[in-house]
Amino acid sequence: MDKKERYMERAEHTILHTYNRFPVVIDRGEGVYLYDTEGRAYLDFGAGIAVSALGYGDVEYEKALAGQIGKVLHTSNLYYNVPAIEAGEKLLKASGMERVFFTNSGAEAVEGALKAARKYGRKKYGEERCEIIAMEHSFHGRTIGALSVTGNEKYQEPFRPLMGGVKFAKFNDLDSVQSLMNGRTCAVIAETVQGEGGVYPAKKEFLEGLRRLCSERDILLILDEIQCGMGRTGSMFAWQGYQVEPDIMTTAKALGCGVPVGAFVLGRKAASFSLEAGDHGTTYGGNPLACAAVSAVFDRYETLHLLEHVRRVGAYLEERLNELVEKNSCLKERRGIGLMQGVEVQGLPAGEIISRALDSGLLLIAAGNNCIRFVPPLVIERGHIDKMVKILQNCLQEL
Ligand SMILES: *Cc1c(COP(=O)(O)O)cnc(C)c1O
């Protein structure tokens, strides 16, 4: 047994097997490359599932973290702390929204958003106003509340009964949403770009229609930006590219670029008329270390002009993936915006391509039914895209 196999065996004797992991033990990262315990390099087009937007080893980001580690890691929410104030201000400035609640994960951000929406409905219209409309093929997380609005039978089935009052509409089908709305509906939740479900961007008319229907009926629109937000589509938040503003937004993943942190952010309506003192809480959420990370992330985005960069290299990635799809009959179509792209595979399992790519030093992740997802660090350059395409083309030829 080599070193890697020994680690893998220890892991399987220790960590609950809820993932079928790839046979790689990651040791360190540098730039847009990860290295395993054997010293092998991997070009990273997964970014730890759309998290490590700054890549690995960004010196300014690491300095900010180290500085905070030297001061204080944790305070609880019984007291104020400066990093949370600064991170919150930056998040509100970037979103134009009103109030933020920091969480430790995406799922918790979704939980908070659902609670805020229910509280708004109940306070304004009474306890009947508690229903949520969610989307088919959506993903919002694995806790019971978030799972209840996740339109995936496989994920839901073993854990029923889930939270009540949830109905599923067809994504990008406004009529299907409208037909589920009634006086009991307090919120609609959707990803601006569906990630896990197979990289499906919302159609502009759909999102605009949702906004109109929700506004007409005083239903809150929750947009889950956990994966598509934080610059991935070339706007800080994907809804900004559509010019459709949510009442509540959830964010996480790249928000901390590796430090676990999420947030739900409330617009004017929800901020002034939902959660009050005592309604919600968290021990860790808004912790100084996590918030120092968030604050540094916003600073680095600005200094690096990362949004413009994403628009430029995102267009290039699109172009190169379109070429790949044209050349290879096993690739059916490309979907996505900016550096959040998916390529639908036909005639063979996407997983086979992804495993082959891994063997060739390229990290890719799957999505949806049979889709390869491309969510690299946002600092990726054209040369890395060329290299990825070359490796992927070789893998396809071999298969
Ligand atoms: C990843 C993800 C979540 C869940 O985030 P966790 O941090 O894994 O709890 C929720 N919504 C979307 C859109 C996601 O991509």
Ligand as a Chemical Component Dictionary entry (heavy atoms), coordinates in Angstrom:
data_LIG
# 
_chem_comp.id                   LIG 
_chem_comp.type                 NON-POLYMER 
_chem_comp.pdbx_formal_charge   0 
_chem_comp.three_letter_code    LIG 
# 
loop_
_chem_comp_atom.comp_id 
_chem_comp_atom.atom_id 
_chem_comp_atom.alt_atom_id 
_chem_comp_atom.type_symbol 
_chem_comp_atom.charge 
_chem_comp_atom.model_Cartn_x 
_chem_comp_atom.model_Cartn_y 
_chem_comp_atom.model_Cartn_z 
_chem_comp_atom.pdbx_ordinal 
LIG C1 C1 C 0 -23.920 24.356 -2.095 1  
LIG C2 C2 C 0 -25.262 24.951 -2.140 2  
LIG C3 C3 C 0 -26.081 25.043 -0.996 3  
LIG C4 C4 C 0 -25.689 24.439 0.324  4  
LIG O1 O1 O 0 -24.545 24.989 0.866  5  
LIG P1 P1 P 0 -23.749 24.185 2.015  6  
LIG O2 O2 O 0 -22.681 25.136 2.432  7  
LIG O3 O3 O 0 -23.241 22.927 1.415  8  
LIG O4 O4 O 0 -24.719 23.916 3.116  9  
LIG C5 C5 C 0 -27.285 25.684 -1.123 10 
LIG N1 N1 N 0 -27.695 26.212 -2.286 11 
LIG C6 C6 C 0 -26.941 26.147 -3.397 12 
LIG C7 C7 C 0 -27.431 26.773 -4.651 13 
LIG C8 C8 C 0 -25.712 25.500 -3.367 14 
LIG O5 O5 O 0 -24.990 25.389 -4.488 15 
# 
loop_
_chem_comp_bond.comp_id 
_chem_comp_bond.atom_id_1 
_chem_comp_bond.atom_id_2 
_chem_comp_bond.value_order 
_chem_comp_bond.pdbx_ordinal 
LIG C1 C2 SING 1  
LIG C2 C3 SING 2  
LIG C2 C8 DOUB 3  
LIG C3 C4 SING 4  
LIG C3 C5 DOUB 5  
LIG C4 O1 SING 6  
LIG O1 P1 SING 7  
LIG P1 O2 DOUB 8  
LIG P1 O3 SING 9  
LIG P1 O4 SING 10 
LIG C5 N1 SING 11 
LIG N1 C6 DOUB 12 
LIG C6 C7 SING 13 
LIG C6 C8 SING 14 
LIG C8 O5 SING 15 
# 
